Amino acid sequence: MSRQLETAFEKASEAIELDRLGKVQDAIEKYLEAVEILLKITQSNPSLSKYAAKITEYLDRVEALKSIQSPSTPITSHLKSQLQV
């Protein structure tokens, strides 16, 4: 596994733990960091597009957390549009 991929999944693990602890804003930030790394990886290496499902999963969770914080327009739409699934 590449170092970038390891970093992305470390960020995601941190996000999941923060989410579990109810630290919504911190969890959102970690999920988005993981998404950004995974997007870069999948865009530069199409053979890794299998991670698109994880990106979508993390973005969906960010949207859910954002709606808990303050219901408004989803902020992740532009990131989802970058997925080439």
N, C-alpha and C positions, 0 to 999 in steps of 0.2 A: 504494500500500500504506500502510495506517495505521501510525503510529509504534508503536503497541502490537504490531502484527503484526511489524514489523521487529525490535522488541526480542525478541519470542518466538523468532524465527528466529536472531537473534544469540546468544541463550542456548543454543539447540539446537546451533548451530555450535561454540560453546565446549565444550559437553558432548561432542560427537563428537570434538573434538580431545583433550580430557582423557581420554576413553575410550580413544582410540588410544594415548595415552601411558601408559596403565595407572593413571591417577589416579582410581581407582574412586569414592571418596567425593565428590570434587570433581565428577566427571561426573554422579553421581546428583543432587547438589544443582542443577546447571545444567539437567539434564533436567526436574527437578521445577519449577524456576522457569519454564521454557518451557511446561510443561503448565498451570501455574496461569494464566499469561497467556492461553494459547489457550482454556482453559475459560471464562474471563471473556468473551473476545471472542465465542466461539460461543454462549454463553448469552444475551448481550445482543443478538446479531445473528444470528438463525437462518439467514439467507442465507449465512453463512460456515461452515455445518456441514460443508463440504467439508474442513475442517481436522481433523475428528474422527479421520480415519485417522492423521494425524500424532500426535495425542494418544495414540492407542492404540499406535502404534509406539514412542513415547518411553516410555510406561508399561511396555510389554513389555521394553524395554531396561533400565529401572530394576529390574524384577523379576529379570532375568537377572544384572545386576550385584550386586544384593542377595544372590542365591543364591551368587554367587562369594565374597562377603564372609563371610556366615554364613547357611547354609540355615535358613530359618524361614518363617513365614507371610508371604505377599506383603503389602506395605504399600500397594499401589496399588489394591486392590479398591474402596475407597471413592471414589477418584477416577474409576475406570472407571464406577462406577454413576451418576456425574453426566453421562455422555455421553448425549445425546438423539439417538441415531442411528436 
